[in-house]
Amino acid sequence: MFDFLGRYDVLGAFWTTVQLTLLSAVGSLVWGTLLAGMRVGPVPLMRGFGTAYVNIVRNIPLTVIILFSSLGLSQTLGITLGAHDFKVQGFRLAVLGLILYTSAFVCEAIRSGINTVPVGQAEAARAIGLSFTQVLGLIVLPQAFRAAIGPLTNVLIALTKNTTVAAAIGVAEAAFLMKEMIENEAQLLVISAVIAFGFVCLTLPTGLILGWVGKKMAVKR
C-alpha cells in the first residue's frame, strides 16, 4: 500500500519544511522583538509604526503576503534576494513572507511577556540612570522571554503548519509534494495520512518540549 512512497522524496520535502520553519522562526523572533520594543517604547512615532504594523499584518491572509513576496517583490520590483535560481529565489521569498507575517504574532507574544514584568523594576532601573534600551535589554526582556515561552510555542507550531502556504509559489515542501502525489496517485487517504503524520511528528514534540521548558523557566512571582 505504501510502495508508491519510494517514488517521491518525502523526507526531502519535510526537510524543506523544517528549513522554512527554522529560518522563519529566527527572523520572526528578531523582527518581532524589535516590534515589541517599539510598541512599549517612549517614541510616539515608533509606537505608532509598531501598532499599525501588527494590526495590519495580522489581518492580511498569509497567502496574500506570500504571493506578494513572489509576484510583487520578484516579478514587479525585481527583488530576488540575491538568488538567480528560481527554486532558491522562491524559497527565500517564502521565508521573507513568513517572517513578515509571523513577526506580528511574535510581537504580541513578547509584549504579553513584557506586561508580566512589574513596573517597579523598570522604574528602579531608570532611577539608577539606565536608558530605555538598557532597561529593556537587561531587565525587561530576559523576564519577558521566560514568561512568553508558552505563547511563542503556539506561534512556532502555527508557523510550522503555515509553511504549507509556500506551495502557492512553487516551494517544494510537504504540501507541494502532497499535491503532486495526489495528482499522480489514486491513494488519497494514504497520502493525506502520511503527510498529516509527518506534521504531527514535527509539531507534537515541539509543543511537549517547549511546554516543559516553559514550566521550568517560568518566573515565580
N, C-alpha and C positions, 0 to 999 in steps of 0.2 A: 504493500500500500504506500510505503514511503520511498519506493525505488526512484521516483522522478526527482527527489530532492538532490540526488547526486548530479543532476544536470544543471543545477543552479548554485551559485556561490552565496549560500545563506549566511555563512559565518562572515564573509566579506561584507555583505550588506549590513549586518548588525555591527560590524566593526566601524563602518562609516557612520552609523547611528551613534555609536559611543564617541567617536571623534567629534561629531557635531555637538553632542551634549557637553562634552568636557570643555571644548574651546568656547562655546557659547556661554557656559556657566561661569568660566573665568572672566570673560569680557563683561557679562552682565553683572557680576559681583563688583567689578571695578567701577563701571559706569553707574550702577545702581547705588553704590556707596557715595559717589560724588553727588548724585541727585539728592540723596537723603541729607547730605551735608548742606546742600543748597536750600533744601526745604526748611531746615531748622536754623539757617544762618541769619545773621543780622542785616544783610544787604537786601533791601526790598526787591531789587531787580532780579537777583539770583533766586530769591524765594518765589517770585512770580514765574520765572522760567521753569523752575523745578515743578511747581504745582501745575502749570499749563502742560508741560511735557507728560507728566504722569496721567493727568485726566484725559488728555487727547489720545495718547498711545494705547492706554488700557481699553479704550472704546473703539479702536480700529481692529477689524478682524486680522489675525495673523497672516492669513492667505493674501490679503491686500498688501501687507508690508513686505512679504516675501516676493510677490510679483513686482512690487515697486522696486525692490532691490535689484531684480533681474532686468525688467523691462525699462524702468525709469533710469536707474543709475548706469547700467551697462549699455543698453541699446540707444537710449536717448542722449545721455550725458557722456557716454564713452568711458565711464569709470569701471575699470576691470580689476582693481586692487592688485595690480602687478602680475596678473595671470594671463597667459596667452592661450593656454589650452582651455577648451570650452568646459570640460568637466571640472577642472581645478577652479576656474572662474565661477562656475555655478556653486561649487562647494563654499568658496569664500564669501560669495554674496549671500548665501543661505545663512552662514554664521553671522554675518553682519545684521541681517534681518532679524534673526533670533535674538541677538544681543539688544537691538533697539527695542524689541517688544518685551522681552523678559526683564530687562533692567527696570522697567516701570514697577513691576511686581516685587522685584528685589528691593527697590527703594522703599516701598511701603512696609515690607517685612522688617527692614532695618530701622525705619522710623518708628515702628511699633516697639522695637527693642530699645530705641533711644528714650521713648516715653516711659520706660520702666525704671530708668536711672533717676534717683532722687534729685530734684532741682538743687537742693542744698549742696550737693557735691560740686556741681558746675559753678555755683556762686562762690564756694570756698576756693576753688581753683582760680577764678577770676580775681578774688580778693588778694591772692598772693602774687598777682601780676602776670598770670598766663594769658596768652592771646586766645581768641576763639578757636583758631586752628589747633593750638596745643591742648586746649580743654577737650576738643572733640576727639583728637587723635590719641591722647594719653589717658583721659579719664572716662569719656562717654562711650566711644565706640568699642573698646575692649569689653565693657559690660553689655553693651547693646548686642554685639555679635553673639555672646553667650545666651542671651535671652531670646535671640531671634533664630536659633538653630532649628527649632520646630517649624516655624513658618517658612524658613529658607529650604528646609527639606521638602515641603509641599511644592514649593516653586521649582525645585530641581526635578522632582518626579513629573510635574506638569511639563517642564521643558523637554524631558526625555520623550514624552508622548507627542509633544508639539513638533519634534523633528520630522515627523511623517509629512508635514506640510511642505518640506523641502522637495518632495517628489514632484510638486507642481512645476518646478523649474528644472527638472531632469536630474536631480541629485540621486545617485544610485544607492539610496539607503533602503531600510527594510520595507517600507510601504511601496517604494518604487518597484522593488523586486516582487512583492506580493501582486501588484497589478500585472506585471509581466507574466508571472506564473499562472494567474487566473486566466489570462488571455490564451495561454498555450496548453493548459491542462484542464481536465474535467473534474478534478477533485477539489471543489471549492471549500468544503467543510474542513478537509485535512489541511489545506494551505492556510486557511484562516486560523485554525487551531495552532499550527506551527508558529506562525508569526505572533499570535497572541501569547503563546508560551514564552517566546523569546523576549517579549517586552516585560512579561511578569518576572522573568529571570533577571532583568535589568533593574526594574523598579522596586520589587519587593525587598531584596537585600539592602538596597539603598535606604529605604524607609526604616527598616529594622535597625540597621547600624547607626544611622544618624539620629534616630529616635533615642537609642541607648546613649549616644554621645550627648545629646541634648539634655537628658536627665542628669548625667554625670557633671555636665558643665554649667547647669543652671545656677544662677546667683541666688543664694539663700538670703531672704530678707526678713 
